[in-house]
Amino acid sequence: MSKYQFQIATVDQVLTVFFLGDPFRYHAHYIIRVIEWTEKLSPLDLVAFGRLAVSVNKSPVIASIDPTTNTLTYNTLQWCK
């Protein structure tokens, strides 16, 4: 099964939505916010991102690339309803 990726550009960030198959047949499972390794998220930004993801039934993921090792690091937020 191939993977599809769509990017949604907003004023100050890019949100990425991943589909595990054809987007006309499958529902996206994650919404991913990619940030710079040194970027700090305010509590308000974190809550806003989590609420956005949960409101559209997606798991919120925050990802970044470690510049020293060139590896991807990510965290999935678990939101209580």
Secondary structure, 3 states (H helix, E strand, C coil): CCCEEEEEECCCCEEEEEECCCCCCCCCCEEEEECCCCCCCCHHHHHHHHHHHHHCCCEEEEEEEECCCCEEEEEECCCCC
